[in-house]
Amino acid sequence: SQHAQFVPDIGTEWLVIDLGSTNGTKVNGTRIAAPARLTSGDVVGIGGMTWRFVGPTSRIGRRTR
């Protein structure tokens, strides 16, 4: 099933949208009820998983391995 969606916003910004998941989607520990704009370093929680969002203009985002 689908829990959340990450979508590009104006310029280089991104939004996360909860798709009605049972456990919800959290940004920095707060459950979201509306689309939330992400800032580099934000922690997104979906179910039992968490991710740290790294924006495309972040120094970390420019690294390659």
N, CA, C and O atoms as CSV, one atom per row, in Angstrom:
chain,resi,resn,atom,element,x,y,z
A,1,SER,N,N,0.834,-1.186,0.000
A,1,SER,CA,C,0.000,0.000,0.000
A,1,SER,C,C,0.875,1.244,0.000
A,1,SER,O,O,2.071,1.163,0.277
A,2,GLN,N,N,0.300,2.365,-0.301
A,2,GLN,CA,C,1.030,3.630,-0.344
A,2,GLN,C,C,0.740,4.425,0.925
A,2,GLN,O,O,-0.414,4.572,1.326
A,3,HIS,N,N,1.782,4.929,1.541
A,3,HIS,CA,C,1.643,5.654,2.806
A,3,HIS,C,C,1.816,7.154,2.641
A,3,HIS,O,O,1.075,7.943,3.227
A,4,ALA,N,N,2.807,7.543,1.834
A,4,ALA,CA,C,3.120,8.956,1.669
A,4,ALA,C,C,3.709,9.177,0.287
A,4,ALA,O,O,4.118,8.246,-0.405
A,5,GLN,N,N,3.733,10.443,-0.082
A,5,GLN,CA,C,4.273,10.798,-1.388
A,5,GLN,C,C,5.181,12.009,-1.220
A,5,GLN,O,O,4.848,12.953,-0.503
A,6,PHE,N,N,6.326,11.974,-1.884
A,6,PHE,CA,C,7.236,13.109,-1.923
A,6,PHE,C,C,7.077,13.753,-3.291
A,6,PHE,O,O,7.202,13.082,-4.315
A,7,VAL,N,N,6.801,15.057,-3.310
A,7,VAL,CA,C,6.567,15.741,-4.581
A,7,VAL,C,C,7.394,17.024,-4.649
A,7,VAL,O,O,7.552,17.723,-3.647
A,8,PRO,N,N,7.922,17.330,-5.844
A,8,PRO,CA,C,8.662,18.594,-5.983
A,8,PRO,C,C,7.710,19.770,-5.870
A,8,PRO,O,O,6.556,19.699,-6.292
A,9,ASP,N,N,8.209,20.845,-5.298
A,9,ASP,CA,C,7.439,22.079,-5.167
A,9,ASP,C,C,8.186,23.155,-5.952
A,9,ASP,O,O,9.054,22.835,-6.764
A,10,ILE,N,N,7.869,24.382,-5.727
A,10,ILE,CA,C,8.489,25.495,-6.441
A,10,ILE,C,C,10.013,25.456,-6.295
A,10,ILE,O,O,10.537,25.280,-5.196
A,11,GLY,N,N,10.706,25.620,-7.408
A,11,GLY,CA,C,12.176,25.661,-7.380
A,11,GLY,C,C,12.771,24.328,-6.976
A,11,GLY,O,O,12.519,23.303,-7.610
A,12,THR,N,N,13.561,24.351,-5.917
A,12,THR,CA,C,14.244,23.135,-5.464
A,12,THR,C,C,13.614,22.560,-4.198
A,12,THR,O,O,14.204,21.691,-3.556
A,13,GLU,N,N,12.429,23.034,-3.833
A,13,GLU,CA,C,11.798,22.579,-2.597
A,13,GLU,C,C,10.968,21.323,-2.830
A,13,GLU,O,O,10.559,21.027,-3.952
A,14,TRP,N,N,10.728,20.592,-1.741
A,14,TRP,CA,C,9.958,19.346,-1.780
A,14,TRP,C,C,8.891,19.350,-0.703
A,14,TRP,O,O,9.057,19.971,0.347
A,15,LEU,N,N,7.777,18.642,-0.971
A,15,LEU,CA,C,6.702,18.437,-0.010
A,15,LEU,C,C,6.571,16.957,0.270
A,15,LEU,O,O,6.880,16.128,-0.585
A,16,VAL,N,N,6.112,16.620,1.474
A,16,VAL,CA,C,5.708,15.257,1.775
A,16,VAL,C,C,4.216,15.306,2.091
A,16,VAL,O,O,3.748,16.182,2.819
A,17,ILE,N,N,3.481,14.350,1.531
A,17,ILE,CA,C,2.030,14.298,1.693
A,17,ILE,C,C,1.653,12.936,2.246
A,17,ILE,O,O,2.030,11.914,1.672
A,18,ASP,N,N,0.914,12.900,3.353
A,18,ASP,CA,C,0.398,11.636,3.883
A,18,ASP,C,C,-0.789,11.215,3.022
A,18,ASP,O,O,-1.647,12.038,2.701
A,19,LEU,N,N,-0.841,9.954,2.653
A,19,LEU,CA,C,-1.904,9.453,1.783
A,19,LEU,C,C,-2.968,8.693,2.555
A,19,LEU,O,O,-3.543,7.730,2.047
A,20,GLY,N,N,-3.233,9.126,3.791
A,20,GLY,CA,C,-4.265,8.502,4.606
A,20,GLY,C,C,-3.806,7.227,5.291
A,20,GLY,O,O,-4.615,6.351,5.594
A,21,SER,N,N,-2.507,7.125,5.535
A,21,SER,CA,C,-1.975,5.921,6.175
A,21,SER,C,C,-2.485,5.795,7.608
A,21,SER,O,O,-2.777,6.797,8.261
A,22,THR,N,N,-2.589,4.576,8.085
A,22,THR,CA,C,-3.105,4.315,9.431
A,22,THR,C,C,-2.248,4.962,10.512
A,22,THR,O,O,-2.776,5.591,11.430
A,23,ASN,N,N,-0.932,4.812,10.411
A,23,ASN,CA,C,-0.033,5.340,11.434
A,23,ASN,C,C,0.409,6.765,11.157
A,23,ASN,O,O,1.089,7.371,11.984
A,24,GLY,N,N,0.038,7.305,10.018
A,24,GLY,CA,C,0.377,8.678,9.694
A,24,GLY,C,C,1.812,8.863,9.242
A,24,GLY,O,O,2.613,7.929,9.242
A,25,THR,N,N,2.108,10.077,8.864
A,25,THR,CA,C,3.443,10.493,8.447
A,25,THR,C,C,3.879,11.592,9.394
A,25,THR,O,O,3.103,12.498,9.700
A,26,LYS,N,N,5.116,11.517,9.860
A,26,LYS,CA,C,5.628,12.510,10.801
A,26,LYS,C,C,6.812,13.244,10.191
A,26,LYS,O,O,7.629,12.664,9.475
A,27,VAL,N,N,6.881,14.532,10.492
A,27,VAL,CA,C,8.040,15.349,10.135
A,27,VAL,C,C,8.592,15.916,11.430
A,27,VAL,O,O,7.914,16.663,12.136
A,28,ASN,N,N,9.827,15.552,11.732
A,28,ASN,CA,C,10.487,15.958,12.983
A,28,ASN,C,C,9.648,15.592,14.202
A,28,ASN,O,O,9.560,16.356,15.163
A,29,GLY,N,N,9.028,14.403,14.148
A,29,GLY,CA,C,8.276,13.879,15.278
A,29,GLY,C,C,6.827,14.325,15.376
A,29,GLY,O,O,6.101,13.850,16.249
A,30,THR,N,N,6.383,15.229,14.500
A,30,THR,CA,C,5.014,15.735,14.529
A,30,THR,C,C,4.223,15.152,13.367
A,30,THR,O,O,4.629,15.263,12.210
A,31,ARG,N,N,3.091,14.532,13.683
A,31,ARG,CA,C,2.236,13.960,12.644
A,31,ARG,C,C,1.662,15.081,11.787
A,31,ARG,O,O,1.182,16.088,12.308
A,32,ILE,N,N,1.716,14.899,10.464
A,32,ILE,CA,C,1.218,15.941,9.563
A,32,ILE,C,C,-0.211,15.639,9.138
A,32,ILE,O,O,-0.581,14.481,8.946
A,33,ALA,N,N,-1.009,16.689,8.993
A,33,ALA,CA,C,-2.392,16.555,8.530
A,33,ALA,C,C,-2.563,17.189,7.155
A,33,ALA,O,O,-3.585,16.990,6.499
A,34,ALA,N,N,-1.568,17.947,6.723
A,34,ALA,CA,C,-1.580,18.625,5.432
A,34,ALA,C,C,-0.187,18.464,4.826
A,34,ALA,O,O,0.753,18.107,5.537
A,35,PRO,N,N,-0.039,18.719,3.531
A,35,PRO,CA,C,1.295,18.647,2.933
A,35,PRO,C,C,2.284,19.494,3.720
A,35,PRO,O,O,1.973,20.610,4.137
A,36,ALA,N,N,3.483,18.948,3.916
A,36,ALA,CA,C,4.510,19.643,4.688
A,36,ALA,C,C,5.728,19.901,3.811
A,36,ALA,O,O,6.234,18.995,3.150
A,37,ARG,N,N,6.189,21.138,3.813
A,37,ARG,CA,C,7.400,21.502,3.071
A,37,ARG,C,C,8.608,20.982,3.850
A,37,ARG,O,O,8.695,21.146,5.067
A,38,LEU,N,N,9.523,20.363,3.142
A,38,LEU,CA,C,10.701,19.792,3.781
A,38,LEU,C,C,11.897,20.728,3.662
A,38,LEU,O,O,12.097,21.392,2.645
A,39,THR,N,N,12.679,20.760,4.727
A,39,THR,CA,C,13.924,21.510,4.780
A,39,THR,C,C,15.041,20.498,4.990
A,39,THR,O,O,14.869,19.516,5.712
A,40,SER,N,N,16.175,20.738,4.366
A,40,SER,CA,C,17.301,19.819,4.507
A,40,SER,C,C,17.592,19.571,5.987
A,40,SER,O,O,17.739,20.513,6.766
A,41,GLY,N,N,17.673,18.312,6.361
A,41,GLY,CA,C,17.903,17.922,7.749
A,41,GLY,C,C,16.648,17.438,8.449
A,41,GLY,O,O,16.745,16.835,9.517
A,42,ASP,N,N,15.460,17.683,7.879
A,42,ASP,CA,C,14.215,17.206,8.485
A,42,ASP,C,C,14.213,15.672,8.539
A,42,ASP,O,O,14.758,15.002,7.663
A,43,VAL,N,N,13.590,15.144,9.583
A,43,VAL,CA,C,13.454,13.696,9.739
A,43,VAL,C,C,12.003,13.338,9.439
A,43,VAL,O,O,11.080,13.860,10.065
A,44,VAL,N,N,11.813,12.439,8.471
A,44,VAL,CA,C,10.483,12.017,8.051
A,44,VAL,C,C,10.265,10.588,8.524
A,44,VAL,O,O,11.080,9.707,8.249
A,45,GLY,N,N,9.163,10.358,9.238
A,45,GLY,CA,C,8.811,9.031,9.727
A,45,GLY,C,C,7.559,8.515,9.042
A,45,GLY,O,O,6.526,9.184,9.019
A,46,ILE,N,N,7.665,7.317,8.485
A,46,ILE,CA,C,6.535,6.656,7.842
A,46,ILE,C,C,6.521,5.230,8.357
A,46,ILE,O,O,7.448,4.460,8.105
A,47,GLY,N,N,5.449,4.875,9.090
A,47,GLY,CA,C,5.411,3.549,9.703
A,47,GLY,C,C,6.569,3.404,10.673
A,47,GLY,O,O,6.787,4.280,11.510
A,48,GLY,N,N,7.310,2.321,10.573
A,48,GLY,CA,C,8.445,2.077,11.461
A,48,GLY,C,C,9.769,2.565,10.900
A,48,GLY,O,O,10.820,2.288,11.477
A,49,MET,N,N,9.738,3.286,9.788
A,49,MET,CA,C,10.963,3.746,9.133
A,49,MET,C,C,11.118,5.252,9.297
A,49,MET,O,O,10.129,5.981,9.378
A,50,THR,N,N,12.367,5.714,9.346
A,50,THR,CA,C,12.645,7.148,9.354
A,50,THR,C,C,13.742,7.454,8.337
A,50,THR,O,O,14.642,6.648,8.102
A,51,TRP,N,N,13.641,8.623,7.752
A,51,TRP,CA,C,14.636,9.087,6.794
A,51,TRP,C,C,14.984,10.520,7.114
A,51,TRP,O,O,14.148,11.272,7.614
A,52,ARG,N,N,16.221,10.904,6.828
A,52,ARG,CA,C,16.619,12.300,6.941
A,52,ARG,C,C,16.596,12.878,5.527
A,52,ARG,O,O,17.269,12.378,4.626
A,53,PHE,N,N,15.812,13.935,5.352
A,53,PHE,CA,C,15.710,14.577,4.048
A,53,PHE,C,C,16.940,15.438,3.814
A,53,PHE,O,O,17.320,16.242,4.664
A,54,VAL,N,N,17.558,15.261,2.654
A,54,VAL,CA,C,18.707,16.068,2.256
A,54,VAL,C,C,18.317,16.792,0.974
A,54,VAL,O,O,18.142,16.162,-0.069
A,55,GLY,N,N,18.183,18.095,1.048
A,55,GLY,CA,C,17.770,18.891,-0.108
A,55,GLY,C,C,18.816,18.897,-1.204
A,55,GLY,O,O,19.998,18.668,-0.945
A,56,PRO,N,N,18.384,19.158,-2.429
A,56,PRO,CA,C,19.306,19.113,-3.562
A,56,PRO,C,C,20.401,20.178,-3.521
A,56,PRO,O,O,21.416,20.032,-4.201
A,57,THR,N,N,20.220,21.236,-2.746
A,57,THR,CA,C,21.253,22.267,-2.660
A,57,THR,C,C,22.157,22.076,-1.446
A,57,THR,O,O,23.069,22.872,-1.221
A,58,SER,N,N,21.911,21.028,-0.664
A,58,SER,CA,C,22.727,20.739,0.511
A,58,SER,C,C,24.114,20.268,0.082
A,58,SER,O,O,24.266,19.654,-0.973
A,59,ARG,N,N,25.105,20.552,0.887
A,59,ARG,CA,C,26.460,20.053,0.599
A,59,ARG,C,C,26.447,18.529,0.564
A,59,ARG,O,O,27.142,17.926,-0.254
A,60,ILE,N,N,25.672,17.902,1.432
A,60,ILE,CA,C,25.605,16.431,1.453
A,60,ILE,C,C,24.979,15.928,0.168
A,60,ILE,O,O,25.413,14.909,-0.369
A,61,GLY,N,N,23.953,16.631,-0.344
A,61,GLY,CA,C,23.283,16.229,-1.559
A,61,GLY,C,C,24.160,16.273,-2.802
A,61,GLY,O,O,23.851,15.624,-3.802
A,62,ARG,N,N,25.259,17.038,-2.750
A,62,ARG,CA,C,26.156,17.145,-3.896
A,62,ARG,C,C,27.244,16.095,-3.891
A,62,ARG,O,O,27.970,15.967,-4.876
A,63,ARG,N,N,27.381,15.340,-2.820
A,63,ARG,CA,C,28.408,14.304,-2.744
A,63,ARG,C,C,28.020,13.101,-3.591
A,63,ARG,O,O,26.839,12.790,-3.745
A,64,THR,N,N,29.001,12.445,-4.125
A,64,THR,CA,C,28.790,11.192,-4.831
A,64,THR,C,C,29.753,10.168,-4.261
A,64,THR,O,O,30.812,10.516,-3.741
A,65,ARG,N,N,29.376,8.908,-4.362
A,65,ARG,CA,C,30.256,7.846,-3.850
A,65,ARG,C,C,30.621,6.913,-4.950
A,65,ARG,O,O,31.355,5.951,-4.725
